Amino acid sequence: METIPPNYSRPIDGTIIDYARPKKLVEKNSTDFFTDHISCSLSDIKILSSKIVGNKVTIEYKYTFRAFNKTSFRWENYGFIQEFTFIKENGNWKIITSGDKKALF
């Protein structure tokens, strides 16, 4: 399993998938989050569903995200349901989208 390589860019179903946009989003979200939190971890990862169409697979999963809030000095737990879409190219699976968080629990 591989992630999006730095030089990856191609149209899939009319949408340009590239490396730069997800990288920028992750950097911004990480900066915003770690202004207030430290020491985070993921746990309880469970695949809820998967859908395979040709060389693409979409996986819906849930997980628990735990982080220490620097302001309140408390551990916080967040539950998420999210999707990832992968495409198989040249024998390797690559992440092409990480969908918005679909639900919080």
C-alpha positions as a Markdown table, in Angstrom:
| # | Residue | x | y | z |
|---|---|---|---|---|
| 1 | Met | 0.0 | 0.0 | 0.0 |
| 2 | Glu | 1.4 | 3.4 | -0.9 |
| 3 | Thr | 0.3 | 7.0 | -0.4 |
| 4 | Ile | 0.1 | 9.7 | -3.0 |
| 5 | Pro | 3.6 | 10.2 | -4.4 |
| 6 | Pro | 4.9 | 13.8 | -4.6 |
| 7 | Asn | 4.7 | 13.8 | -8.5 |
| 8 | Tyr | 1.3 | 12.2 | -8.7 |
| 9 | Ser | -1.3 | 14.0 | -10.8 |
| 10 | Arg | -4.0 | 12.6 | -13.1 |
| 11 | Pro | -7.6 | 12.9 | -13.9 |
| 12 | Ile | -10.0 | 10.3 | -12.5 |
| 13 | Asp | -13.7 | 10.5 | -13.4 |
| 14 | Gly | -13.2 | 14.1 | -14.5 |
| 15 | Thr | -11.5 | 15.2 | -11.2 |
| 16 | Ile | -7.8 | 16.0 | -11.1 |
| 17 | Ile | -6.2 | 14.1 | -8.3 |
| 18 | Asp | -2.8 | 15.4 | -7.2 |
| 19 | Tyr | -0.4 | 15.5 | -4.3 |
| 20 | Ala | -0.3 | 19.3 | -3.6 |
| 21 | Arg | -3.9 | 19.9 | -2.5 |
| 22 | Pro | -4.1 | 17.1 | 0.1 |
| 23 | Lys | -0.7 | 18.0 | 1.4 |
| 24 | Lys | -1.6 | 21.7 | 1.9 |
| 25 | Leu | -4.9 | 20.7 | 3.6 |
| 26 | Val | -3.1 | 18.3 | 6.0 |
| 27 | Glu | -0.5 | 20.9 | 6.8 |
| 28 | Lys | -3.1 | 23.5 | 7.6 |
| 29 | Asn | -5.3 | 21.2 | 9.7 |
| 30 | Ser | -2.3 | 19.8 | 11.6 |
| 31 | Thr | -1.1 | 23.4 | 12.4 |
| 32 | Asp | -4.5 | 24.4 | 13.6 |
| 33 | Phe | -5.0 | 21.3 | 15.7 |
| 34 | Phe | -1.6 | 21.2 | 17.3 |
| 35 | Thr | -1.8 | 24.8 | 18.4 |
| 36 | Asp | -4.2 | 23.4 | 21.1 |
| 37 | His | -3.3 | 19.7 | 21.4 |
| 38 | Ile | -0.4 | 17.3 | 21.9 |
| 39 | Ser | 0.3 | 13.6 | 22.1 |
| 40 | Cys | -2.4 | 12.2 | 19.8 |
| 41 | Ser | -3.1 | 8.6 | 18.8 |
| 42 | Leu | -5.6 | 6.5 | 16.7 |
| 43 | Ser | -7.3 | 3.4 | 18.0 |
| 44 | Asp | -10.3 | 1.1 | 17.5 |
| 45 | Ile | -9.9 | 1.2 | 13.7 |
| 46 | Lys | -12.7 | -0.8 | 12.0 |
| 47 | Ile | -13.6 | -1.2 | 8.4 |
| 48 | Leu | -17.4 | -0.7 | 8.0 |
| 49 | Ser | -17.7 | -1.3 | 4.2 |
| 50 | Ser | -15.7 | -1.6 | 1.0 |
| 51 | Lys | -16.7 | -1.2 | -2.6 |
| 52 | Ile | -14.5 | -2.5 | -5.5 |
| 53 | Val | -15.1 | -1.2 | -9.0 |
| 54 | Gly | -12.5 | -2.1 | -11.6 |
| 55 | Asn | -9.1 | -0.9 | -10.3 |
| 56 | Lys | -10.7 | 1.4 | -7.6 |
| 57 | Val | -11.8 | 0.5 | -4.1 |
| 58 | Thr | -13.5 | 2.8 | -1.6 |
| 59 | Ile | -13.3 | 1.9 | 2.1 |
| 60 | Glu | -15.5 | 3.4 | 4.8 |
| 61 | Tyr | -14.0 | 3.0 | 8.3 |
| 62 | Lys | -14.4 | 4.3 | 11.8 |
| 63 | Tyr | -11.7 | 5.1 | 14.4 |
| 64 | Thr | -11.1 | 6.9 | 17.7 |
| 65 | Phe | -8.7 | 9.8 | 17.8 |
| 66 | Arg | -7.4 | 10.7 | 21.2 |
| 67 | Ala | -5.4 | 13.9 | 22.0 |
| 68 | Phe | -4.3 | 15.9 | 25.0 |
| 69 | Asn | -5.8 | 19.4 | 25.1 |
| 70 | Lys | -3.1 | 21.9 | 26.3 |
| 71 | Thr | -5.7 | 24.4 | 27.5 |
| 72 | Ser | -7.9 | 22.2 | 29.6 |
| 73 | Phe | -5.2 | 19.7 | 30.5 |
| 74 | Arg | -7.5 | 16.9 | 29.7 |
| 75 | Trp | -7.5 | 14.0 | 27.3 |
| 76 | Glu | -10.2 | 14.3 | 24.6 |
| 77 | Asn | -11.6 | 11.4 | 22.5 |
| 78 | Tyr | -13.1 | 12.0 | 19.0 |
| 79 | Gly | -14.8 | 9.2 | 17.0 |
| 80 | Phe | -14.9 | 9.5 | 13.2 |
| 81 | Ile | -16.3 | 7.7 | 10.3 |
| 82 | Gln | -14.4 | 8.5 | 7.1 |
| 83 | Glu | -13.8 | 7.1 | 3.6 |
| 84 | Phe | -10.6 | 6.5 | 1.5 |
| 85 | Thr | -10.5 | 5.7 | -2.2 |
| 86 | Phe | -7.6 | 3.8 | -3.6 |
| 87 | Ile | -6.6 | 3.1 | -7.2 |
| 88 | Lys | -4.3 | 0.3 | -8.4 |
| 89 | Glu | -1.6 | 1.4 | -10.8 |
| 90 | Asn | 1.3 | -0.7 | -12.0 |
| 91 | Gly | 0.6 | -3.2 | -9.3 |
| 92 | Asn | 0.6 | -0.7 | -6.4 |
| 93 | Trp | -2.4 | 0.6 | -4.5 |
| 94 | Lys | -2.3 | 4.4 | -4.1 |
| 95 | Ile | -4.6 | 6.7 | -2.0 |
| 96 | Ile | -6.4 | 9.1 | -4.4 |
| 97 | Thr | -8.9 | 10.6 | -2.0 |
| 98 | Ser | -9.5 | 10.8 | 1.7 |
| 99 | Gly | -13.1 | 11.9 | 2.0 |
| 100 | Asp | -14.5 | 14.4 | 4.5 |
| 101 | Lys | -15.3 | 12.9 | 7.8 |
| 102 | Lys | -18.8 | 11.6 | 7.4 |
| 103 | Ala | -19.8 | 11.4 | 11.0 |
| 104 | Leu | -18.6 | 12.1 | 14.6 |
| 105 | Phe | -19.5 | 9.8 | 17.4 |
